[in-house]
Amino acid sequence: MEAIRINAGKSREETAKLLGISVDRYNRIATGSSKMLAVEFIAIHKVFNIPYENIAVKS
């Protein structure tokens, strides 16, 4: 998720807003302390036009 954000030239704040989540939520997902919800996964796909298989999810 961080690589997608950085490659898009967006800040964490901008990315959180685009995805419709709080910055705190974004940070928890990015650091792996929270799992990404399906709705967030789909939002990344739609907002950044990234194929699902290219979205890395920490387990």
C-alpha positions, 0 to 999 in steps of 0.5 A, a space after each residue: 500500500 505504501 508503494 502504491 501511495 508513493 508511486 502516485 506521489 500522494 501523502 498519507 493524508 491525501 491517500 486516506 482522503 481518497 480512500 475515504 478512511 482516516 489517516 489513523 486507519 491508513 497508518 494502521 493498515 500501512 504498518 500492518 497493525 490492522 488488516 485491510 477490509 475488502 472495501 478498502 482493497 476495492 477502493 485502492 483498486 478503483 482510486 489508483 487503477 491498480 489490478 487486484 493482484 498487484 495490491 500487496 497485503 501484509 498478513 
